[in-house]
Amino acid sequence: MIRVLIADDHAVVAEGLRNLLEDEQDISVIGVVSSGRDAVAAAIETQPDVVLMDYRMGDLNGVEAAHLIHERIPKTRVLILSMESDTHLIAWALRAGAAGYVPKKSAAQEVVHAIREVHAGRRYLQEDVRDEVLKSLVEGPRSDRLSLLSSRERQVLQLVTEGLTSAEIGVRLSLSPKTVETYRARMMEKLDVRDLPGLVRFAIRHGIAPLDR
């Protein structure tokens, strides 16, 4: 039995995925959460075989959540499910520790097939993006400004973009407000961004934060 945790902040989508997977005899849905941070906590607690993770979520996006899960529970495989088709973003997800990527527009059985593939220890990518993603992985992140930031900096960036104050971010990430300000100043220097609107534009352009928040 493949034990799957679903992470998606759209309740209708999450419920549809649950219904889809529970129809399969070899798959069991052990939980549904609505944020990346909750996905990390639930994965640590329940040790699922596969996490089916939405890419764009508030508080902590799917790629950063995949990175944390991969670090803390290497045996758990993360499959990113997203509307995004940018090959650089897919490559970023794979570098972060995701085992595969499935577009949300995919047929139901492709999602099921992808879960079985990553559970078996293989990576999963659609054929139409595989070559470009592999090319991006081979070339490395040299021209990817996102790679200039650490995982913690990207987490701070997402919360800044979502309008949280330094004090609120500090509580969320167990940091002092002064440390949060240091992270923000460091990000602006690395990205050659002069103000907060510039950081927000960068975050949205690179998929760090949801567009609808």
C-alpha positions as CSV (number, residue, x, y, z in Angstrom):
1,M,0.0,0.0,0.0
2,I,1.3,3.4,-1.0
3,R,0.6,5.9,1.8
4,V,0.0,9.4,0.4
5,L,-0.2,12.8,2.0
6,I,-2.0,15.5,-0.1
7,A,-1.0,19.2,0.3
8,D,-3.1,21.7,-1.6
9,D,-4.6,25.0,-0.4
10,H,-7.6,24.7,-2.7
11,A,-10.2,22.5,-0.9
12,V,-12.0,21.4,-4.0
13,V,-8.8,20.3,-5.7
14,A,-7.6,18.5,-2.5
15,E,-11.0,16.7,-2.2
16,G,-10.9,15.7,-5.8
17,L,-7.4,14.2,-5.4
18,R,-8.5,12.3,-2.3
19,N,-11.5,10.8,-4.1
20,L,-9.3,9.9,-7.1
21,L,-6.6,8.2,-5.1
22,E,-9.0,6.4,-2.8
23,D,-10.4,4.6,-5.8
24,E,-7.0,2.9,-6.3
25,Q,-6.6,-0.4,-4.4
26,D,-2.8,0.1,-3.8
27,I,-3.0,3.8,-2.6
28,S,-4.2,5.1,0.8
29,V,-4.6,8.8,1.6
30,I,-3.4,9.3,5.1
31,G,-4.1,13.0,5.3
32,V,-4.9,16.3,3.6
33,V,-3.3,19.6,4.6
34,S,-3.6,23.1,3.1
35,S,-0.1,24.7,3.5
36,G,3.5,23.8,2.9
37,R,4.4,24.2,6.6
38,D,1.6,21.9,7.6
39,A,2.8,19.4,5.0
40,V,6.3,19.4,6.6
41,A,4.8,18.9,10.1
42,A,2.4,16.2,8.9
43,A,5.1,14.4,6.9
44,I,7.4,14.3,9.9
45,E,4.5,12.9,12.1
46,T,3.0,10.3,9.7
47,Q,6.1,9.4,7.5
48,P,4.1,9.0,4.2
49,D,5.6,7.2,1.2
50,V,4.6,10.0,-1.1
51,V,3.6,13.7,-0.6
52,L,1.5,15.0,-3.5
53,M,2.3,18.7,-3.1
54,D,0.8,21.8,-4.8
55,Y,3.5,24.2,-6.0
56,R,1.9,27.5,-5.1
57,M,0.8,27.7,-1.5
58,G,0.8,30.5,1.1
59,D,3.1,30.6,4.1
60,L,5.5,28.1,2.6
61,N,5.5,27.1,-1.1
62,G,5.6,23.5,-2.3
63,V,9.2,23.6,-3.4
64,E,10.6,24.9,-0.1
65,A,8.4,22.3,1.7
66,A,9.8,19.6,-0.6
67,H,13.3,20.8,0.4
68,L,12.6,20.5,4.1
69,I,10.9,17.1,3.8
70,H,13.7,15.8,1.7
71,E,16.2,16.9,4.3
72,R,14.3,15.5,7.3
73,I,12.7,12.4,5.8
74,P,14.7,11.3,2.8
75,K,12.7,8.2,2.3
76,T,9.5,10.2,1.6
77,R,9.1,11.1,-2.0
78,V,7.6,14.4,-3.0
79,L,5.6,14.8,-6.2
80,I,5.0,18.4,-7.2
81,L,1.5,19.1,-8.7
82,S,1.2,22.5,-10.4
83,M,-0.2,24.8,-13.1
84,E,3.3,26.0,-13.8
85,S,5.2,24.6,-16.8
86,D,8.3,26.8,-16.7
87,T,11.2,24.3,-17.1
88,H,13.5,26.4,-14.8
89,L,10.9,26.2,-12.0
90,I,10.6,22.5,-12.5
91,A,14.4,22.1,-12.4
92,W,14.4,24.2,-9.2
93,A,11.9,21.8,-7.6
94,L,14.0,18.8,-8.6
95,R,17.2,20.4,-7.2
96,A,15.2,21.0,-4.0
97,G,14.5,17.3,-3.6
98,A,11.3,16.7,-5.4
99,A,11.1,13.3,-7.1
100,G,8.8,14.5,-9.9
101,Y,6.4,17.0,-11.4
102,V,2.9,16.6,-12.8
103,P,0.9,19.4,-14.4
104,K,-2.5,20.0,-12.8
105,K,-4.1,19.7,-16.2
106,S,-2.9,16.1,-16.5
107,A,-5.4,13.2,-16.8
108,A,-6.3,11.5,-13.5
109,Q,-4.5,8.3,-14.4
110,E,-1.3,10.2,-15.1
111,V,-1.3,11.5,-11.5
112,V,-1.8,7.9,-10.2
113,H,1.0,6.6,-12.5
114,A,3.3,9.4,-11.3
115,I,2.7,8.4,-7.7
116,R,3.6,4.8,-8.4
117,E,6.7,5.8,-10.4
118,V,8.2,8.0,-7.6
119,H,7.2,5.4,-5.0
120,A,9.2,2.8,-7.0
121,G,12.3,5.1,-6.7
122,R,12.1,6.6,-10.1
123,R,11.7,10.3,-11.1
124,Y,8.7,11.4,-13.0
125,L,8.5,14.1,-15.7
126,Q,6.2,14.4,-18.7
127,E,8.0,13.6,-22.0
128,D,7.3,17.1,-23.5
129,V,9.3,18.9,-20.8
130,R,11.9,16.2,-19.9
131,D,14.6,17.3,-22.3
132,E,14.4,21.0,-21.4
133,V,14.4,20.2,-17.7
134,L,17.4,17.9,-18.0
135,K,19.2,20.6,-20.0
136,S,18.5,23.1,-17.2
137,L,19.7,20.6,-14.6
138,V,22.9,19.9,-16.6
139,E,23.6,23.6,-17.1
140,G,23.1,24.2,-13.5
141,P,21.8,27.3,-11.7
142,R,24.5,29.7,-12.9
143,S,22.0,32.1,-14.5
144,D,19.2,31.5,-12.0
145,R,19.0,34.4,-9.6
146,L,16.8,32.4,-7.4
147,S,19.7,30.1,-6.6
148,L,21.6,33.0,-5.1
149,L,19.2,32.8,-2.1
150,S,19.4,30.2,0.7
151,S,16.3,28.2,1.6
152,R,15.8,30.3,4.7
153,E,16.1,33.5,2.7
154,R,13.5,32.2,0.2
155,Q,11.1,31.4,3.2
156,V,11.6,34.9,4.5
157,L,11.0,36.3,1.0
158,Q,7.7,34.5,0.6
159,L,6.4,35.8,4.0
160,V,7.6,39.4,3.2
161,T,5.7,39.1,-0.1
162,E,2.6,38.0,1.7
163,G,2.7,41.2,3.8
164,L,3.9,39.9,7.2
165,T,6.0,42.3,9.4
166,S,9.5,41.4,10.5
167,A,8.1,40.6,14.0
168,E,5.4,38.3,12.5
169,I,7.9,36.5,10.3
170,G,10.2,36.1,13.3
171,V,7.5,34.4,15.2
172,R,6.6,32.1,12.3
173,L,10.3,31.1,11.7
174,S,11.6,31.3,15.3
175,L,13.9,34.2,14.4
176,S,14.4,37.6,16.0
177,P,13.0,40.6,14.1
178,K,16.5,41.9,13.7
179,T,17.6,38.6,12.1
180,V,14.7,38.9,9.7
181,E,15.7,42.4,8.8
182,T,19.2,41.1,8.2
183,Y,17.9,38.4,5.9
184,R,15.9,41.0,4.0
185,A,18.8,43.3,3.5
186,R,21.0,40.4,2.4
187,M,18.4,39.4,-0.2
188,M,18.1,42.9,-1.6
189,E,21.9,43.0,-2.0
190,K,22.2,39.6,-3.6
191,L,19.4,40.3,-6.1
192,D,20.4,44.0,-6.6
193,V,16.9,45.1,-5.6
194,R,16.4,48.5,-4.1
195,D,13.0,48.3,-2.4
196,L,10.2,46.1,-1.1
197,P,8.1,46.3,-4.4
198,G,11.2,45.1,-6.2
199,L,11.4,42.1,-3.9
200,V,7.7,41.4,-4.4
201,R,8.0,41.5,-8.2
202,F,10.9,39.1,-8.0
203,A,9.1,36.7,-5.8
204,I,6.0,36.6,-8.0
205,R,8.0,36.3,-11.2
206,H,10.0,33.4,-9.8
207,G,7.0,31.6,-8.3
208,I,8.1,32.1,-4.6
209,A,4.6,33.3,-3.6
210,P,1.1,32.8,-4.9
211,L,-0.2,35.4,-7.3
212,D,-3.6,35.7,-5.5
213,R,-2.2,36.7,-2.2
